[in-house]
């Protein structure tokens, strides 16, 4: 079985997010980059299938040379090889098109990814990849078992969970719960050293088509100062909530 895992390079969750002076772009200065956490759940599941079923695991990323440190971490976690599409990820469609091209030419049985990246939270890429490949798609997956040419996926729905059986090849977008957090793999020294010798193929983009363009960015408004109200001044608390906070 051949598995393709799609990974994004995203700012560490502790990073302070700023934009350029004209608010036209994200300011990348001083940012620490990591594997998108939801993609890491998918990658860990792929490694488990590698261990249990002898699957080969390839990671793919659409990005410039700066993303290679994150790709090498994925190799250190256990992926067999990697592909970097040498293109700036400008919108969901352009990214999905490049991933679909890699998947189609590679003959993969299963494509795994996170349901969204934590930077833009668009959640559009997995479904677009499935549509471009004309393959079954399961989103918000919290459980996955593979048996031959069939996969059984458990996904979250409103008010519960749904179990779905799909024929491979298929695209599965996972989230927290796809594997237990305790099972997420921290690369050891052996993995880090072996990652240096694993193949990392660079491929040029097959298309320059972009359908969505960011116009401007705004930071979240700063929180207002906190007002303390004495426990015995309930009337004042109600007045503040009604007249100033306007929540009642």
GUVO-635288 format. One line per field, with one value per atom (N, C-alpha, C): residue in three letters; chain; z, x, y. Coordinates in pm, whole numbers, plus 32768, in hexadecimal, padded with zeros to 4 digits. Layout:
BEGIN
type <- (Ala,...)
mol <- (A,...)
Z <- (Z,...)
X <- (X,...)
Y <- (Y,...)
! end
This chain:
BEGIN
type <- (Unk,Unk,Unk,Unk,Unk,Unk,Unk,Unk,Unk,Unk,Unk,Unk,Unk,Unk,Unk,Unk,Unk,Unk,Unk,Unk,Unk,Unk,Unk,Unk,Unk,Unk,Unk,Unk,Unk,Unk,Unk,Unk,Unk,Unk,Unk,Unk,Unk,Unk,Unk,Unk,Unk,Unk,Unk,Unk,Unk,Unk,Unk,Unk,Unk,Unk,Unk,Unk,Unk,Unk,Unk,Unk,Unk,Unk,Unk,Unk,Unk,Unk,Unk,Unk,Unk,Unk,Unk,Unk,Unk,Unk,Unk,Unk,Unk,Unk,Unk,Unk,Unk,Unk,Unk,Unk,Unk,Unk,Unk,Unk,Unk,Unk,Unk,Unk,Unk,Unk,Unk,Unk,Unk,Unk,Unk,Unk,Unk,Unk,Unk,Unk,Unk,Unk,Unk,Unk,Unk,Unk,Unk,Unk,Unk,Unk,Unk,Unk,Unk,Unk,Unk,Unk,Unk,Unk,Unk,Unk,Unk,Unk,Unk,Unk,Unk,Unk,Unk,Unk,Unk,Unk,Unk,Unk,Unk,Unk,Unk,Unk,Unk,Unk,Unk,Unk,Unk,Unk,Unk,Unk,Unk,Unk,Unk,Unk,Unk,Unk,Unk,Unk,Unk,Unk,Unk,Unk,Unk,Unk,Unk,Unk,Unk,Unk,Unk,Unk,Unk,Unk,Unk,Unk,Unk,Unk,Unk,Unk,Unk,Unk,Unk,Unk,Unk,Unk,Unk,Unk,Unk,Unk,Unk,Unk,Unk,Unk,Unk,Unk,Unk,Unk,Unk,Unk,Unk,Unk,Unk,Unk,Unk,Unk,Unk,Unk,Unk,Unk,Unk,Unk,Unk,Unk,Unk,Unk,Unk,Unk,Unk,Unk,Unk,Unk,Unk,Unk,Unk,Unk,Unk,Unk,Unk,Unk,Unk,Unk,Unk,Unk,Unk,Unk,Unk,Unk,Unk,Unk,Unk,Unk,Unk,Unk,Unk,Unk,Unk,Unk,Unk,Unk,Unk,Unk,Unk,Unk,Unk,Unk,Unk,Unk,Unk,Unk,Unk,Unk,Unk,Unk,Unk,Unk,Unk,Unk,Unk,Unk,Unk,Unk,Unk,Unk,Unk,Unk,Unk,Unk,Unk,Unk,Unk,Unk,Unk,Unk,Unk,Unk,Unk,Unk,Unk,Unk,Unk,Unk,Unk,Unk,Unk,Unk,Unk,Unk,Unk,Unk,Unk,Unk,Unk,Unk,Unk,Unk,Unk,Unk,Unk,Unk,Unk,Unk,Unk,Unk,Unk,Unk,Unk,Unk,Unk,Unk,Unk,Unk,Unk,Unk,Unk,Unk,Unk,Unk,Unk,Unk,Unk,Unk,Unk,Unk,Unk,Unk,Unk,Unk,Unk,Unk,Unk,Unk,Unk,Unk,Unk,Unk,Unk,Unk,Unk,Unk,Unk,Unk,Unk,Unk,Unk,Unk,Unk,Unk,Unk,Unk,Unk,Unk,Unk,Unk,Unk,Unk,Unk,Unk,Unk,Unk,Unk,Unk,Unk,Unk,Unk,Unk,Unk,Unk,Unk,Unk,Unk,Unk,Unk,Unk,Unk,Unk,Unk,Unk,Unk,Unk,Unk,Unk,Unk,Unk,Unk,Unk,Unk,Unk,Unk,Unk,Unk,Unk,Unk,Unk,Unk,Unk,Unk,Unk,Unk,Unk,Unk,Unk,Unk,Unk,Unk,Unk,Unk,Unk,Unk,Unk,Unk,Unk,Unk,Unk,Unk,Unk,Unk,Unk,Unk,Unk,Unk,Unk,Unk,Unk,Unk,Unk,Unk,Unk,Unk,Unk,Unk,Unk,Unk,Unk,Unk,Unk,Unk,Unk,Unk,Unk,Unk,Unk,Unk,Unk,Unk,Unk,Unk,Unk,Unk,Unk,Unk,Unk,Unk,Unk,Unk,Unk,Unk,Unk,Unk,Unk,Unk,Unk,Unk,Unk,Unk,Unk,Unk,Unk,Unk,Unk,Unk,Unk,Unk,Unk,Unk,Unk,Unk,Unk,Unk,Unk,Unk,Unk,Unk,Unk,Unk,Unk,Unk,Unk,Unk,Unk,Unk,Unk,Unk,Unk,Unk,Unk,Unk,Unk,Unk,Unk,Unk,Unk,Unk,Unk,Unk,Unk,Unk,Unk,Unk,Unk,Unk,Unk,Unk,Unk,Unk,Unk,Unk,Unk,Unk,Unk,Unk,Unk,Unk,Unk,Unk,Unk,Unk,Unk,Unk,Unk,Unk,Unk,Unk,Unk,Unk,Unk,Unk,Unk,Unk,Unk,Unk,Unk,Unk,Unk,Unk,Unk,Unk,Unk,Unk,Unk,Unk,Unk,Unk,Unk,Unk,Unk,Unk,Unk,Unk,Unk,Unk,Unk,Unk,Unk,Unk,Unk,Unk,Unk,Unk,Unk,Unk,Unk,Unk,Unk,Unk,Unk,Unk,Unk,Unk,Unk,Unk,Unk,Unk,Unk,Unk,Unk,Unk,Unk,Unk,Unk,Unk,Unk,Unk,Unk,Unk,Unk,Unk,Unk,Unk,Unk,Unk,Unk,Unk,Unk,Unk,Unk,Unk,Unk,Unk,Unk,Unk,Unk,Unk,Unk,Unk,Unk,Unk,Unk,Unk,Unk,Unk,Unk,Unk,Unk,Unk,Unk,Unk,Unk,Unk,Unk,Unk,Unk,Unk,Unk,Unk,Unk,Unk,Unk,Unk,Unk,Unk,Unk,Unk,Unk,Unk,Unk,Unk,Unk,Unk,Unk,Unk,Unk,Unk,Unk,Unk,Unk,Unk,Unk,Unk,Unk,Unk,Unk,Unk,Unk,Unk,Unk,Unk,Unk,Unk,Unk,Unk,Unk,Unk,Unk,Unk,Unk,Unk,Unk,Unk,Unk,Unk,Unk,Unk,Unk,Unk,Unk,Unk,Unk,Unk,Unk,Unk,Unk,Unk,Unk,Unk,Unk,Unk,Unk,Unk,Unk,Unk,Unk,Unk,Unk,Unk,Unk,Unk,Unk,Unk,Unk,Unk,Unk,Unk,Unk,Unk,Unk,Unk,Unk,Unk,Unk,Unk,Unk,Unk,Unk,Unk,Unk,Unk,Unk,Unk,Unk,Unk,Unk,Unk,Unk,Unk,Unk,Unk,Unk,Unk,Unk,Unk,Unk)
mol <- (A,A,A,A,A,A,A,A,A,A,A,A,A,A,A,A,A,A,A,A,A,A,A,A,A,A,A,A,A,A,A,A,A,A,A,A,A,A,A,A,A,A,A,A,A,A,A,A,A,A,A,A,A,A,A,A,A,A,A,A,A,A,A,A,A,A,A,A,A,A,A,A,A,A,A,A,A,A,A,A,A,A,A,A,A,A,A,A,A,A,A,A,A,A,A,A,A,A,A,A,A,A,A,A,A,A,A,A,A,A,A,A,A,A,A,A,A,A,A,A,A,A,A,A,A,A,A,A,A,A,A,A,A,A,A,A,A,A,A,A,A,A,A,A,A,A,A,A,A,A,A,A,A,A,A,A,A,A,A,A,A,A,A,A,A,A,A,A,A,A,A,A,A,A,A,A,A,A,A,A,A,A,A,A,A,A,A,A,A,A,A,A,A,A,A,A,A,A,A,A,A,A,A,A,A,A,A,A,A,A,A,A,A,A,A,A,A,A,A,A,A,A,A,A,A,A,A,A,A,A,A,A,A,A,A,A,A,A,A,A,A,A,A,A,A,A,A,A,A,A,A,A,A,A,A,A,A,A,A,A,A,A,A,A,A,A,A,A,A,A,A,A,A,A,A,A,A,A,A,A,A,A,A,A,A,A,A,A,A,A,A,A,A,A,A,A,A,A,A,A,A,A,A,A,A,A,A,A,A,A,A,A,A,A,A,A,A,A,A,A,A,A,A,A,A,A,A,A,A,A,A,A,A,A,A,A,A,A,A,A,A,A,A,A,A,A,A,A,A,A,A,A,A,A,A,A,A,A,A,A,A,A,A,A,A,A,A,A,A,A,A,A,A,A,A,A,A,A,A,A,A,A,A,A,A,A,A,A,A,A,A,A,A,A,A,A,A,A,A,A,A,A,A,A,A,A,A,A,A,A,A,A,A,A,A,A,A,A,A,A,A,A,A,A,A,A,A,A,A,A,A,A,A,A,A,A,A,A,A,A,A,A,A,A,A,A,A,A,A,A,A,A,A,A,A,A,A,A,A,A,A,A,A,A,A,A,A,A,A,A,A,A,A,A,A,A,A,A,A,A,A,A,A,A,A,A,A,A,A,A,A,A,A,A,A,A,A,A,A,A,A,A,A,A,A,A,A,A,A,A,A,A,A,A,A,A,A,A,A,A,A,A,A,A,A,A,A,A,A,A,A,A,A,A,A,A,A,A,A,A,A,A,A,A,A,A,A,A,A,A,A,A,A,A,A,A,A,A,A,A,A,A,A,A,A,A,A,A,A,A,A,A,A,A,A,A,A,A,A,A,A,A,A,A,A,A,A,A,A,A,A,A,A,A,A,A,A,A,A,A,A,A,A,A,A,A,A,A,A,A,A,A,A,A,A,A,A,A,A,A,A,A,A,A,A,A,A,A,A,A,A,A,A,A,A,A,A,A,A,A,A,A,A,A,A,A,A,A,A,A,A,A,A,A,A,A,A,A,A,A,A,A,A,A,A,A,A,A,A,A,A,A,A,A,A,A,A,A,A,A,A,A,A,A,A,A,A,A,A,A,A,A,A,A,A,A,A,A,A,A,A,A,A,A,A,A,A,A,A,A,A,A,A,A,A,A,A,A,A,A,A,A,A,A,A,A,A,A,A,A,A,A,A,A,A,A,A,A,A,A,A,A,A,A)
Z <- (8000,8000,8000,7FAC,7FA5,7FDF,803E,8081,8064,8041,802F,80A0,80EB,8159,8134,8133,8110,8190,8190,8207,81E4,8240,8233,8298,8274,82D1,8308,838B,83C7,843D,8463,84D8,8557,85AB,862F,8676,86C1,8703,876A,8795,87F5,87B0,872B,86E1,86E9,86ED,86E8,8656,862F,85A3,8584,851F,84F1,8459,8426,8396,836A,82E8,82B3,82C8,82B9,82D7,8287,820A,81B8,81C5,8221,823E,81C5,8169,80F0,80FB,8164,816E,81FF,8219,829C,82AD,831F,833C,8374,8326,834C,83A3,83BF,840E,849C,84C7,8550,856D,8507,851A,851D,857D,8583,853C,84DB,8489,84B6,84B3,84DF,847C,8488,843A,846E,8414,843D,849B,8515,8578,8547,84F9,84C7,8460,8413,83B5,8402,8478,84C7,84F8,8513,8535,84BE,8446,83CD,83B4,83C8,83B3,8415,8492,84F6,84D2,84A0,8476,8403,83A5,8335,8365,83C6,83FC,8440,8483,84C2,8458,83E6,8379,8338,8339,8308,835E,83E0,843D,8439,842B,8433,83AD,833F,82BC,8255,827F,8222,81B9,81D7,8178,8166,80EF,80D9,80E6,8128,8148,8107,80B3,8073,80A6,80CA,80F1,807E,806D,8005,8042,8016,8045,7FCF,7FCB,7F65,7FAA,7F84,7FC4,7F8F,7FBD,7F91,7FE6,7FD1,8013,80AC,80DD,816E,81B5,816B,81AA,81BC,818A,818D,821A,8278,8303,833B,831B,8347,8300,8280,8236,8271,8294,82D0,8357,839F,841D,8400,8396,8371,834B,8308,82E7,8365,83C5,8444,8493,8485,84C9,8490,840F,83D9,8347,8304,8275,8225,81BB,8168,810C,80D4,807B,8077,802E,802C,7FA4,7F87,7F0E,7F37,7F07,7F1B,7E94,7E86,7E0C,7E1E,7DC8,7DD6,7DAA,7E01,7DE2,7E63,7E5F,7ED3,7EDA,7F4C,7F57,7F63,7EF4,7EF3,7F11,7EEC,7F0E,7F13,7F43,7F56,7ED2,7E69,7DEA,7DB0,7DB4,7D7A,7DC5,7E49,7E99,7E79,7E75,7E57,7DCE,7D6E,7CE6,7CE2,7D2C,7D2F,7D77,7DE6,7E30,7DDA,7D96,7D41,7CD1,7C9C,7C33,7C68,7CDF,7D1D,7D37,7D6C,7D8E,7D12,7CAA,7C30,7BEE,7BEE,7BAE,7C05,7C88,7CE2,7CFC,7CD3,7CE6,7D77,7DCA,7E5A,7E79,7ED9,7F02,7F66,7FB1,801C,802A,8030,8046,80CB,8125,81AA,81BC,8207,8226,829C,82D4,833A,82F9,8342,8306,82E3,8320,8302,833C,8310,834D,83B6,841E,848D,8473,83FE,83E4,83A1,8330,82E9,8306,8337,835E,82ED,8271,8201,81F5,820E,8209,817E,8116,808E,8041,8062,8011,8007,8076,806B,800C,8018,7FC1,7F2F,7F18,7E90,7E52,7EA2,7E71,7E49,7E9F,7E81,7E01,7DEF,7D77,7CFA,7D02,7C8E,7C67,7CCC,7CB2,7C9C,7CB4,7CAA,7D05,7D83,7DE6,7E5B,7EA6,7F1E,7F82,7FD1,8031,80B6,8122,81AA,81F7,822F,8279,830F,835D,83F0,8428,83F3,841B,84A4,84FC,8581,8599,8531,853B,84B1,849D,8417,8421,83D9,83CD,8339,830D,8281,8277,8222,820D,8177,8140,80B1,8061,8009,7FB2,7FEA,806B,80A9,812C,8148,81C5,8210,8293,82E9,8339,8325,8365,83C2,8432,8490,848E,8476,8472,84CF,84FB,8553,8504,8535,84FC,8570,8550,85B9,8615,8692,86F4,86FE,86B5,86BF,865D,863B,85DE,8575,8501,8493,8461,844B,8416,8383,8331,82A0,8267,8206,81BF,8133,810C,8088,8041,7FBD,7F6B,7F50,7F53,7F34,7E9D,7E66,7EAA,7EDB,7F45,7F83,7FC7,7FE2,802A,80B3,811C,81A5,81EB,821E,8267,82FB,8349,83D6,8432,84B0,8518,859A,8605,8688,86A6,86CA,86E1,867A,8609,85A4,85E0,8632,868C,8712,877C,87FF,8802,8849,8853,888C,88E6,8923,88BE,884B,87E5,877D,8785,8727,8739,86CB,86CD,86D8,873B,8748,870D,86A7,8668,86CA,86C7,8719,86C4,8701,86BB,8641,864D,85DC,8567,8587,851F,84DD,852F,84FA,849D,84C3,8470,83EE,83F7,837E,831E,8354,82FF,829D,82C3,826E,81ED,81F0,817A,812D,815F,8119,80A2,8035,7FBD,7FD4,7FA6,7FA6,7F16,7ECD,7E40,7E30,7DDC,7DBF,7D36,7D32,7CB5,7C9C,7C23,7C02,7BF4,7C0C,7C05,7B77,7B6D,7AE8,7ABB,7B15,7AF2,7B45,7B0E,7B57,7B72,7B59,7B69,7BFC,7C1A,7CA1,7C96,7CE6,7CDB,7D4B,7DB9,7E2A,7E51,7E67,7E8D,7F0B,7F6E,7FE7,7FCB,7FF6,7FDC,804F,80C8,813C,81B8,821F,829C,8310,8375,83ED,8467,84CA,8547,859B,85F3,864F,86AB,86C0,8717,87A2,87DA,8862,88C6,892B,8991,89E4,8A04,8A57,8AE6,8B2D,8BB9,8C0C,8C6C,8CC2,8D30,8D48,8DB6,8E25,8E9C,8F0F,8F55,8F75,8FBA,903D,90A7,912B,912D,9178,917A,91A8,91F9,922D,91D9,9163,910B,908D,909E,902C,8FCB,8FFF,8FA7,8F4A,8F7C,8F29,8EC0,8EE3,8E84,8E12,8E36,8DD0,8D75,8DB0,8D5F,8CFB,8D28,8CD1,8C5F,8C82,8C1B,8BB4,8BE3,8B89,8B38,8B79,8B37,8AF3,8B2A,8AF1,8AA1,8ADF,8A98,8A32,8A4D,89F4,89D6,8A3E,8A30,8A6A,8AAD,8AE2,8AC4)
X <- (8055,8000,8058,8033,807B,8024,805D,8013,8058,8009,803A,8001,8059,802E,804D,7FE8,7FF8,8014,8081,80A2,80B3,8088,809A,8101,8149,81A5,815D,8145,80F5,8141,811E,815E,8141,81A6,8191,8120,80D0,805B,8081,80FF,812A,8160,8166,819E,8141,817E,8131,811B,809E,807C,8076,80C2,80C1,80B1,808E,8082,80DC,80F7,814C,8109,8158,8127,80AB,80A4,8030,7FC1,7FD3,7F70,7F4D,7FAC,7F92,7FC4,8014,804F,8071,8080,80AA,8140,8168,81F4,8236,8291,82CF,834A,8374,83ED,83DD,843F,8441,83DF,83A4,8340,8384,835C,8388,831F,834C,82EE,82EA,8273,825E,8202,81FC,8198,810E,80B3,802A,7FF9,7FD0,7FAC,7F47,7EE3,7E81,7EBF,7F20,7F69,7FBE,7FEC,8040,7FF1,7F71,7F1C,7F14,7F04,7EFC,7F81,7FEF,8073,808A,8065,8076,8023,7FA8,7F55,7F97,7FD4,8018,808E,80D8,814A,8119,80A6,806E,8048,8012,7FF3,8072,80D8,815B,818E,817E,81AE,815A,80D5,807C,8065,8070,804F,80BE,812F,819E,8189,8139,811E,8199,81A6,820C,81C9,820E,81D3,8226,81E4,8220,81DB,8228,81EB,81FC,8197,819D,817D,81C7,81B1,81BC,8165,816F,81A9,8223,8264,82F0,832F,83B7,841C,849D,8507,8501,84C3,84BB,846A,8417,83C5,840F,8489,84CF,84F2,8503,851D,84A5,842D,83B3,83A4,83C8,83C2,8422,849A,84FC,84CB,847E,8446,83E4,8394,8336,8381,83F3,8446,8481,84A6,84DC,8472,83F5,8388,8376,8397,8390,8369,8348,8325,839C,837F,83E9,842C,83DE,8416,83B8,83E0,8390,8398,8331,832D,830C,835C,833B,831C,82A3,827F,82AF,8308,834B,82F1,8293,8233,8201,81E4,81AA,8115,80E6,8057,8001,7FC4,7F7C,7EE7,7EAA,7E1F,7E06,7D91,7D72,7D73,7D3D,7D33,7DBD,7E17,7E9B,7EE7,7ED6,7F17,7EDA,7E55,7E11,7E37,7E45,7E67,7EF1,7F52,7FD8,7FDA,7F90,7F8A,7F48,7EDC,7E96,7EF0,7F43,7FA0,8005,803A,8099,8054,7FD9,7F8F,7F70,7F46,7F1E,7F95,8006,807D,80C1,80A5,80E9,809E,8020,7FD2,7FBD,7F97,7F87,7EFF,7EFE,7E83,7E32,7E77,7E36,7E7A,7E2A,7E5E,7E28,7E84,7E5F,7E8C,7E3D,7E62,7E0E,7E32,7DDE,7D65,7CF9,7C7F,7C90,7CF1,7D0E,7D96,7DCF,7E4A,7E25,7E77,7E51,7E73,7EAD,7EC9,7E51,7E22,7DB1,7D2C,7D31,7CB7,7C50,7C80,7C23,7BDA,7C20,7BE1,7BB4,7BEB,7BBB,7C12,7C93,7CF1,7CCC,7CAF,7C94,7C21,7BB4,7B41,7B5F,7BAE,7BD4,7C2C,7C89,7CE0,7C8B,7C2C,7BD5,7B85,7B53,7B05,7B5B,7BD4,7C2E,7C55,7C5F,7C85,7C0B,7B93,7B18,7B1E,7B44,7B4F,7AF1,7ACB,7A79,7AC1,7A74,7AAC,7A64,7AB2,7A7B,7ABE,7A6D,7AA2,7A8F,7ADC,7AD1,7ADD,7B3D,7B4E,7B90,7B56,7B8D,7BB0,7BA5,7BC9,7BD5,7C3B,7C50,7C90,7C55,7C8D,7C8E,7CF9,7D06,7D12,7CBF,7CC1,7CBF,7D34,7D3E,7D1D,7CBA,7C95,7C21,7C05,7B96,7BC2,7B8D,7BAB,7B29,7B31,7AC0,7AE7,7A9D,7ABC,7A4B,7A71,7A10,7A22,79B5,79C0,795A,797B,7920,78B2,7838,77C7,7781,7723,76DE,7693,76B9,7675,76A5,7711,7741,77B0,77BC,7822,77E3,7820,77EE,785F,7841,78A2,7885,78EE,78E0,7942,7916,796D,7986,7A06,7A27,7A89,7A7E,7ADC,7B56,7BCC,7C47,7C5D,7C9C,7CDB,7C75,7C9A,7C40,7C92,7C4F,7C8C,7C4B,7C9C,7C69,7CA6,7C51,7C80,7C67,7CD2,7CC6,7CCE,7CB8,7CC1,7CE9,7CEA,7D0B,7CAE,7CE8,7C9A,7CB6,7CF0,7D14,7D79,7DD1,7E25,7E25,7E45,7E4E,7EC4,7EB3,7F1F,7F9E,7F8E,8003,8052,8013,8056,80A0,8091,80DA,816F,81B6,8242,829F,82F6,8360,83DE,8418,848F,8501,853D,85B4,8630,86A3,871F,8733,870F,871D,86C6,864A,85F0,8622,8658,868D,8703,875A,87CF,87A5,8746,871B,86D1,868E,8643,869F,871D,877B,879B,8789,87AB,8730,86B9,8640,8626,85EE,85D8,8575,859C,8542,8544,84D9,84D3,8495,84D1,849D,8458,83DC,8392,835A,8366,832F,8297,8256,81C4,8194,8120,80E7,8089,8065,8006,8023,8004,8012,7F89,7F20,7E98,7E76,7E49,7E1E,7D92,7D34,7CA9,7C7E,7CCA,7CA9,7D25,7D14,7D85,7D63,7DBD,7DA9,7DBE,7D61,7D6A,7DB1,7D88,7DC7,7DAE,7DFC,7DF2,7DE6,7D9B,7D8C,7DA3,7DE6,7DFC,7D7D,7D74,7D03,7D0B,7C9B,7C9F,7CD3,7D20,7D56,7CE4,7CF5,7C8F,7C87,7C0D,7BFA,7C27,7C44,7C6F,7BFF,7C27,7BC6,7B97,7B17,7AE0,7AB6,7AE4,7AC2,7A48,79E9,796F,7966,7950,7946,78D1,78E1,787E,77F5,77F0,776F,7733,7770,773C,76FF,769C,7661,761C,75E0,759D,7602,7677,76DF,7710,771C,7746,76E0,7660,75F7,75FB,7610,7616,768A,76FD,7772,775D,7722,7708,76A3,7644,75DB,7607,7647,7665,76ED,774F,77D6,77F9,77EB,780B,779E,7724,76B1,769D,76A5,768E,7609,75C6,753F,74E3)
Y <- (7F88,8000,807C,80DC,815A,81C9,8212,827E,8303,8365,83EE,8444,8484,84DB,856C,85BE,864C,869B,86E7,8734,87C8,881C,88AC,88DB,8942,8984,89FE,8A00,8A6B,8AA9,8B23,8B61,8B12,8B07,8ACA,8B14,8ACA,8B06,8B71,8B74,8BDA,8C57,8C55,8CC7,8D40,8DB5,8E32,8E55,8E63,8E79,8F0E,8F37,8FC2,8FC4,9039,904C,90BE,90C4,912E,91B5,9220,92A7,92CB,929D,92BC,9255,91F4,918C,9135,912B,90DD,904E,902F,8FA9,8F89,8F0A,8ED9,8EF3,8F28,8F44,8EC6,8E8C,8E0D,8E1D,8E96,8EAC,8E77,8E28,8DF6,8D86,8D4B,8CE2,8C58,8C07,8B7C,8B27,8AD5,8A87,89F6,89BB,8931,88E9,8864,8818,883C,8858,8873,8804,8826,87BE,8757,8780,871F,86C2,86F5,869E,8639,8660,8607,858D,85A0,852D,84CD,8506,84B4,846D,84B3,8476,8404,8418,83AE,8333,834A,82D8,828E,82D9,829A,8245,8276,822B,81AB,81B2,813A,80D2,8101,80A5,8070,80C0,8093,801F,802C,7FC6,7F48,7F58,7EE5,7EA0,7EEC,7EB3,7EC2,7EF4,7F02,7F6D,7FD1,803C,8093,80CD,8133,81BB,8218,829A,8309,8358,83CC,8449,84AF,852F,8591,85E6,864C,86D3,8737,87BF,881E,887F,88E9,8963,8988,89F8,8A0F,8A7A,8A99,8A4E,8A6C,8A22,8A2F,8A99,8AAF,8A43,89F9,8992,890D,8906,8885,8857,88B3,8889,883D,886C,8829,87A1,879D,871F,86B9,86E6,868C,8656,86A5,8673,8602,8612,85A7,8528,8537,84C3,8485,84DA,84A7,845C,8484,843E,83B2,83A0,8318,830B,837B,8372,833E,82F5,82BA,831E,8378,83DD,8454,84BD,8537,8579,85C8,8619,86A8,8706,8794,87D1,8803,884B,88DA,8903,8984,89F6,8A1A,8A84,8AC2,8B42,8B84,8B61,8B2E,8B0A,8B88,8BB0,8C2F,8C21,8BB1,8B99,8B03,8ADC,8A4F,8A03,8A3F,89F8,89DB,8A3E,8A28,89BB,89B7,894F,88C6,88C0,8841,880C,8865,8839,87F9,8833,87FA,8773,8769,86EB,867F,86A3,8643,8610,8668,863E,85D9,85F1,8593,850E,8515,849B,8449,848D,8447,8401,8444,840B,83A2,83A4,8347,82C7,82BF,8245,8220,8283,826A,822B,81D2,818F,81E1,8236,8281,8308,8371,83F8,8429,844B,847A,850A,8557,85E1,860F,8681,86BE,86FF,870F,8747,87DA,881E,88A9,88CB,893B,896C,89D4,89E0,8A37,8AC9,8AE9,8B75,8BBA,8B84,8BC1,8B7C,8B01,8AB8,8AB1,8AA7,8AA3,8A1E,89B0,892D,8903,8943,8928,88C6,88BE,8870,87DC,8796,8706,86E5,872D,8714,8732,879C,87BE,8751,871C,86B0,8638,8613,85A2,85B9,8632,8652,864B,8682,8681,85F3,859B,8510,84B7,84EE,849F,8424,843E,83D3,83ED,8383,8395,83EF,8438,8497,848B,847F,847F,84F0,8549,85BC,85A9,85F4,85F4,8567,851A,848F,8484,8432,841D,838A,8339,82AC,8271,821C,81E5,815B,80FC,8076,8052,8011,7FEB,7F54,7F18,7E88,7E6D,7E51,7E38,7EB4,7EAA,7F19,7F6A,7F5A,7FA1,7FE0,8056,809C,80B6,80AD,80CF,814A,81B6,8235,825E,8298,82D0,8367,83AD,843F,847E,84F7,853E,8581,8575,85BD,8604,865A,86A3,8643,8642,85EF,8561,853E,84B5,8496,8416,83E7,838C,8388,8337,82DC,825E,81FF,81EA,81FA,81F4,818F,8141,80E5,811D,8127,815F,8102,80FF,80B5,810C,80CF,8117,8114,817C,81ED,8253,829B,82FC,8369,83D7,8447,8450,844E,8454,84CD,8525,859B,8586,8581,8560,85D8,85BC,8623,85DF,862D,85F7,8582,850F,8496,842C,8454,83F0,838E,83C4,8374,83BB,8373,83B3,8414,8481,84E4,84A6,8446,8406,83B5,8395,8345,8399,841D,8473,845D,8453,8429,84A0,849E,8501,84C5,8503,84C7,84B3,843B,8423,843D,842F,844F,83F6,8378,831D,834A,8373,83A2,8421,847C,84FA,84E1,8485,8466,8422,83C6,837E,83DA,8442,849E,84E8,84F8,8540,84F4,8471,8420,83F2,840E,83E5,8442,840C,845D,84CF,8545,85B8,85EE,85D2,85F5,8680,86D1,8757,8753,8780,8781,880D,883D,88C0,88B6,8926,892B,8911,88D2,88B5,8923,897E,89E7,8A63,8AD6,8B55,8B93,8B46,8B7B,8B93,8C0B,8C30,8C6A,8C37,8C64,8CC2,8CC4,8D1B,8D69,8DEA,8E3E,8E8D,8E87,8ED5,8F69,8FBB,904C,9093,9076,90B6,9061,907B,9031,9094,906C,90BE,9066,909E,9056,9056,8FF4,8FEF,9069,90B1,9127,9104,915F,9149,9143,90F1,90E5,9165,918C,9203,91E7,9253,9244,9205,91B6,9172,91D0,91D1,921F,91BF,91DB,9188,91C3,916C,9196,9149,918F,914F,90ED,9082,9017,9046,90B0,90DE,914F,916D,91D6,9198,9145,9100,915E,91C9,9229,926A,9289,92C6,9264,91E4,917D,9172,9170,9167,91E2,9259,92D4,92CF,92A2,929B,9236,91C5,915F,9190,91E3,9214,928E,92EF,936D,936F,932C,9332,92B4,923F,91C4,91A2,91CF,91B7,9122,90D1,9042,9017,9070,9053,90C7)
! end
